[in-house]
Amino acid sequence: MNWLNSEAFTAFDQHIKWSDMIGNTIGLIALALGWRRSIWTWPAQFLSGAILFAAFAAGHLSGSAGKQVVVMLVAAWGWAQWHRGRQQAQDGGLAVRFATWRERGVLVGAAAVGTVAVALLFTAYPALSWDPWPDAYIFVGTVVAMYAQSRGMVEFWFAWLLVDLVGVPLNFANGYAFSGFVYVIYGALVLWGMRDWWLRSRTAPAPALEGATA
């Protein structure tokens, strides 16, 4: 598997690694599948997380590598959520909805508390991350976004957009140029997917996922 962390090519004086390129390309596919409300978004996210884990672990970015472990765990949970508990919309796809104000408060609160807690952990153990606060922000933001996605909430797109705003400069600064470029494309896909889910949620009242707060 060493070839995954070898250099694929150089572009604009940036060294592109195979693992960085392949993992993020699959991540783009996963995001597109999420926009299409396809259950296959979760296996794609799991595979992307596994490859990016190898990339970040080789670069000694423990925080980013740890995030990919969480991504894989949440992807497995999200697959189970959509597979067992999803309600079907009129077009046969997954029904999407806006979160309640209570759910939004929980998401924002969890993101804030989680970011502070993880950042303090990274600060206490510098070997875990070179950039404790932005790394913690992306780590927790990714988990919050994936959780919201698993519940069919439109807000998951907003969470991804906020992650992108920090992810682009962080990846360039740490030498993962392809990740930086891909995060820019993520931003465009997020805006597109956000519009699609937003319109679908307004077309007809969509039932909540089984077990979710109505």
FENFEN-V763025 format. One record per backbone hydrogen bond with DSSP energy under -0.5 kcal/mol. CO is the residue of the C=O (numbers start at 0). NH is the residue of the N-H. E is the energy in kcal/mol with one decimal. If there is no record, write none. Layout:
co->CO nh->NH e->E
co->CO nh->NH e->E
This chain:
co->0 nh->3 e->-1.6
co->1 nh->4 e->-1.2
co->2 nh->5 e->-1.5
co->3 nh->18 e->-3.3
co->5 nh->17 e->-2.2
co->8 nh->15 e->-2.9
co->10 nh->13 e->-1.7
co->13 nh->10 e->-2.5
co->13 nh->15 e->-0.7
co->14 nh->16 e->-0.5
co->15 nh->7 e->-3.5
co->15 nh->8 e->-1.2
co->16 nh->20 e->-2.4
co->17 nh->21 e->-3.3
co->18 nh->22 e->-2.3
co->19 nh->23 e->-1.6
co->20 nh->24 e->-1.9
co->21 nh->25 e->-2.3
co->22 nh->26 e->-1.7
co->23 nh->27 e->-2.0
co->24 nh->28 e->-1.9
co->25 nh->29 e->-2.5
co->26 nh->30 e->-2.1
co->27 nh->31 e->-2.3
co->28 nh->32 e->-2.4
co->29 nh->33 e->-2.0
co->30 nh->34 e->-2.1
co->31 nh->35 e->-1.8
co->32 nh->37 e->-2.9
co->33 nh->36 e->-1.2
co->36 nh->93 e->-0.6
co->37 nh->40 e->-1.7
co->38 nh->41 e->-1.4
co->39 nh->43 e->-1.6
co->40 nh->44 e->-2.1
co->41 nh->45 e->-2.4
co->42 nh->46 e->-2.5
co->43 nh->47 e->-2.4
co->44 nh->48 e->-2.4
co->45 nh->49 e->-2.1
co->46 nh->50 e->-2.1
co->47 nh->51 e->-2.6
co->48 nh->52 e->-2.0
co->49 nh->53 e->-1.4
co->50 nh->54 e->-1.7
co->51 nh->55 e->-2.9
co->52 nh->56 e->-2.6
co->53 nh->57 e->-1.7
co->54 nh->58 e->-1.1
co->55 nh->60 e->-2.7
co->56 nh->59 e->-1.4
co->59 nh->61 e->-1.0
co->60 nh->64 e->-2.6
co->61 nh->65 e->-3.0
co->62 nh->66 e->-1.8
co->63 nh->67 e->-1.4
co->64 nh->68 e->-1.3
co->65 nh->69 e->-1.9
co->66 nh->70 e->-2.5
co->67 nh->71 e->-2.2
co->68 nh->72 e->-2.1
co->69 nh->73 e->-3.0
co->70 nh->74 e->-2.4
co->71 nh->75 e->-2.0
co->72 nh->76 e->-2.0
co->73 nh->77 e->-3.2
co->74 nh->78 e->-2.3
co->75 nh->79 e->-1.7
co->76 nh->80 e->-2.4
co->77 nh->81 e->-2.7
co->78 nh->82 e->-2.4
co->79 nh->83 e->-2.6
co->80 nh->84 e->-2.2
co->81 nh->85 e->-0.8
co->84 nh->209 e->-2.3
co->86 nh->94 e->-2.1
co->88 nh->91 e->-1.7
co->92 nh->88 e->-3.1
co->96 nh->153 e->-2.5
co->99 nh->103 e->-2.4
co->100 nh->104 e->-2.3
co->101 nh->105 e->-2.2
co->102 nh->106 e->-2.5
co->103 nh->107 e->-2.8
co->104 nh->108 e->-2.6
co->105 nh->109 e->-2.8
co->106 nh->110 e->-2.3
co->107 nh->111 e->-2.4
co->108 nh->112 e->-2.7
co->109 nh->113 e->-2.6
co->110 nh->114 e->-2.2
co->111 nh->115 e->-2.1
co->112 nh->116 e->-2.5
co->113 nh->117 e->-2.7
co->114 nh->118 e->-2.6
co->115 nh->119 e->-2.4
co->116 nh->120 e->-1.8
co->117 nh->121 e->-2.7
co->118 nh->122 e->-2.4
co->119 nh->123 e->-2.3
co->120 nh->124 e->-1.7
co->124 nh->127 e->-2.6
co->125 nh->128 e->-1.0
co->126 nh->61 e->-0.6
co->127 nh->62 e->-2.5
co->130 nh->134 e->-2.4
co->131 nh->135 e->-2.3
co->132 nh->136 e->-2.4
co->133 nh->137 e->-2.3
co->134 nh->138 e->-2.5
co->135 nh->139 e->-2.8
co->136 nh->140 e->-2.5
co->137 nh->141 e->-2.4
co->138 nh->142 e->-1.5
co->139 nh->143 e->-2.6
co->140 nh->144 e->-2.5
co->141 nh->145 e->-2.5
co->142 nh->146 e->-2.4
co->143 nh->147 e->-2.5
co->144 nh->148 e->-2.2
co->145 nh->149 e->-2.4
co->146 nh->150 e->-1.2
co->147 nh->152 e->-2.6
co->148 nh->151 e->-1.9
co->150 nh->208 e->-0.5
co->151 nh->96 e->-2.5
co->152 nh->155 e->-1.6
co->153 nh->156 e->-1.8
co->153 nh->157 e->-0.5
co->154 nh->158 e->-2.0
co->155 nh->159 e->-2.0
co->156 nh->160 e->-2.1
co->157 nh->161 e->-2.0
co->158 nh->162 e->-1.8
co->159 nh->163 e->-2.4
co->160 nh->164 e->-1.5
co->161 nh->165 e->-0.7
co->162 nh->165 e->-0.9
co->162 nh->166 e->-2.7
co->163 nh->167 e->-2.0
co->165 nh->169 e->-1.8
co->166 nh->170 e->-2.3
co->167 nh->171 e->-1.8
co->168 nh->172 e->-2.3
co->169 nh->173 e->-1.5
co->170 nh->175 e->-2.7
co->171 nh->174 e->-1.2
co->174 nh->176 e->-0.9
co->175 nh->179 e->-1.8
co->176 nh->180 e->-2.6
co->177 nh->181 e->-2.8
co->178 nh->182 e->-2.3
co->179 nh->183 e->-1.2
co->180 nh->184 e->-1.5
co->181 nh->185 e->-3.1
co->182 nh->186 e->-1.9
co->183 nh->187 e->-1.3
co->184 nh->188 e->-2.5
co->185 nh->189 e->-3.1
co->186 nh->190 e->-2.0
co->187 nh->191 e->-1.9
co->188 nh->192 e->-3.3
co->189 nh->193 e->-2.9
co->190 nh->194 e->-1.8
co->191 nh->195 e->-2.0
co->192 nh->196 e->-2.8
co->193 nh->197 e->-2.5
co->194 nh->198 e->-2.4
co->195 nh->199 e->-2.2
co->196 nh->200 e->-2.4
co->197 nh->201 e->-1.1
co->198 nh->202 e->-1.3
co->199 nh->203 e->-0.9
co->208 nh->211 e->-2.7
